[in-house]
Amino acid sequence: MIAYLKGIVAIKKQEYIVIDVGGIGYKVFMPENEIEEIKIESDIKVHTYLRVREDDVSIYGFLGMEELAMFELLIGVGGIGAKSAVSILSNIAPSKFALAVISDDVNTLKKLPGIGAKTAQRIILELKDKIKTEEAVSESKEDSKPIKLDESVNDAIEALQVLGYSRKDIENELSKINTKDMTTEDIIKIGLKNLGR
């Protein structure tokens, strides 16, 4: 598995870039909004997902770990392929996506390309189920009770779990932050920044 590619941007197109790594050009599909930020001949590090199919081997790349985590979650949802996941990532930030999932906000998800009401409901259902399963496993391992926190912090913890982080790691990072008077989305953004280090 290729975890990341570090090299020079040789080619830039609407759906992909080509990264020159030691004389080998890797074609990397990326969200359009991230491609817009990239300059030709600049040094770049891209976090990658190698997708292997019977008739195709493709590399998908992301500038941040949280985008990669969201991509991996999305392709795990029934009916969402890699190209749809990249398109979704071009149109919504991971923090807003996670918030939409935990607040059952079907309308926000429906506005994303290729996502209808049924797919939006499936995303919410499957990702929330994943959180519940992970919490059950972690509680049985640690035999501890969840910490009581205010509503915005609890919502932020759930949203960060949607993006694939463990509750223990999230609570550890958020305990270092003064979350008083912060919105749920602000807490998610700071949590993402700290967890992605």
Number of C-alpha atoms within 10 A of each C-alpha: 7 9 10 14 17 14 20 20 21 18 16 18 12 12 15 20 21 19 27 20 14 9 9 10 16 19 18 21 23 25 23 17 15 15 19 11 8 15 14 14 14 11 14 16 16 20 20 22 22 15 12 10 8 5 5 7 9 15 17 21 28 24 19 16 18 22 21 22 18 23 26 16 19 23 16 16 17 11 12 17 13 18 16 18 21 24 19 24 25 18 15 16 14 24 25 15 20 26 21 18 23 20 12 17 16 20 13 16 24 16 15 17 14 14 19 15 13 10 18 22 18 16 24 22 15 17 22 19 13 16 21 13 12 16 17 12 12 15 13 11 9 8 10 9 8 11 8 8 11 10 10 19 21 15 20 25 26 25 28 27 23 27 25 18 20 18 18 12 13 20 17 12 16 19 9 9 11 9 16 10 8 12 13 19 18 15 24 27 18 16 22 21 14 13 17 11 6
